[in-house]
Amino acid sequence: MKLSDTWERGDPYEQYVGRWSRQIAPRFLSWLSVPAGRRWLEVGCGTGALCAAITDHCSPSLVVGVEPSEGFLNKAKELLAGRVVLHRGSATEIPLDGSSVDVTVSGLVLNFVPNGPAALAEMARVTENGGTIGAYVWDYAGKMEIMRFFWDAAVELKPEVVKMDEGVRFPRRLLPLRPPWASLERPDRAL
């Protein structure tokens, strides 16, 4: 059985994960504490939860969302009603010029990007020097209890499904957590 982590339809996603995305996005933005008037990019904008929170809470001068899925883009267009510029693109090929945004964020996406370092390099390319890059991801292998309970029970009932377990498939963090003053060139400064 071939597994796919490609989400294509916005309505089912909204019912399943969208409700959680809408709860975490404002908390993440509060934590980032970016001043008003900045140009924002969300990489992997999905159906638009983080983009909506940016427009609602951050007083941006511009919000751009990039998403590879046509179904998600259509749902984002419906939900955001022209408040955000949306482009089809991927985390490793962002369709923007270099240094075109002040803040680049990604919510609940980078676990699924096959080449995390390439995605981070692309995010840095489009972000103004001295800008902000931030992301949050699923903790499939650790404290995501509801998913952990589900997969533990599924594997107990049918051991061959272990290969589908997100904790097995997405066990790593992309980068160690770093304080804002730590340089990407200084991994020894990671927390």
N, C-alpha and C positions, 0 to 999 in steps of 0.2 A: 504494500500500500504506500503510495507516494503522499507525503504530507505537504500541505501548503499553508503558509502563514499569511497569504495574500488575502486581504479583506477587500471585497469588491462592492458590496451593497451597503449603502448608508443606513437604511431603515433598521435592519436587524442589528447592526452595530450600535445604533443609538439605544436600542432596547437593552442590549447586553452590557456594553462598556461605556456608552456615552454618558449615562447617569453618574458614573464614577469620575469620568473625565471632567464633568462640570463641577464636581465638588472639589477636586484637588487643584484645578487650574488657578482659582483666586488665591489659594493658600501659597502656591508656588510663586505667584507674582508678588504677593506681599513679602515673601522671603527675599526675592530678588531685589526689591526696593529700587527700581529704576526710575529716575526723574521723568516728569511729563515732557511731552514734545518730541520724543524719540521715534525713530523709524524702526519698526519691528518686522522680523521674519519668523514665521513658525515653519519648521521643517517637519513634514509628515503631518499636515494639519488635519487629516481625516475629515470628520464632519464639521469641524470648526469650533470645538469647545474651548480650546486655549485661545484661539483668535478672538472669539466672542468675549472671553474674560479680559483680554488685553484691551479691546475697545471699550469695555464697560468700566475697567478699573485703573487704567494706566494713562489716559489722556494722550494717546500716541498721535504723532503727525501723520503716520502711515502704518498700515498693517498689511503684510503680504503673507499669504499661505501657499506652500508648495506641497503637492500631494501626487503620488503616482496613480492612484485609483480614480478612474472616471466616475464610478458610482459614489465615492466619497466626495469628490469635487461637486457633483450635482447636488448632493445633500447639503454641503457647505454653502453653496450658492443660495439654496432655498432658505437655510437657517440664518445666514448672515446678511441677506438682502442688500448686497452692494456696499456693505461697510468695510469690506476687505478685498484687496486685489488677489485673485487666485490664479495660480499657474499649475499646469501639470508638469511634474518633474520629480526627481529622486533626491535622496539625501547626498548622493555622491555626484550628482550633476544638477546643481541648483541653477535655474535659468535666470540668474541675475548677474549684473556686473560686479566686479570686485569692489569692496568697501562701499556697498550701496545701502547698508542698514547699520544701525547703531546697536541693535540687540537681536541676537538670534537665539531662539528657544526651540525645544522639542519636547513634547510630552507623550510618554508611553509608546515611543516609537523605536528608539535606538536599539532595543533588544533584537529587533527584527531586521536590522540592516546588516547584510552579510559582511560588509567591510567597514567596521566602526572607525578605524583610524582615517580611512578615506573620507568618511562622512564628516568627521571632526575637522579635517583639513579643509574641506569644502565650506563648512560653516565658518571657519576662520577667514577664508578667502573673501566671502561676501560681507563680513563684518568689519566696520570701520576700525582702524587701529585705535586701541584703547576702549573699544566697545565691550559689550557683555555677551557671553555665550553661556547658556544654562540649559539643563535638561533634567528630566526625571524619568525613571524607567520602572518597569515591573520587577519585583523581587520574587521571581518564580521559584528560585531554589531555596528561599529562606522564609521570611515572615509573611508571605501571602497565604494566610492560613486556609481560607476557603478553597483556594485552588489546590493547596497541599493536601487537605483532607480529601478532596475529590479524587486526585490522582493516586493517593495512597489506597483508597478504597477500590478504585478501578483496577489497579495493579494486583491487589489482593484477589479480586474476583476473576481477573483475566490477565495473567502475568505478561503475555505478549504485548500488551498495550504500553509497556514501560517506554518503548521507543517514541511514544507520542507525548509523554510527560514533559510539560514545559520546563519543569525544574531540571530535567536531564538535558533537554534541548537548549536551554538558555541559562546555563549555570554561572556565567561570569558577569562581572560589571565591566563596562567599557574602559573606564579609567578609575584609579583610586580617587576618592573624594579629596578635594584640595581646597585650602582656604583661598579667598579671592586674590591674595597677594602672591600666591605661588605661581611660578612660571611653568608652562608646559615643558620647557626644556629642563626643568629641575625635578624629575620624578622623586628624588630623595626628599623633596619638600611636601610630598603627599601626606595626608592625614591617615 
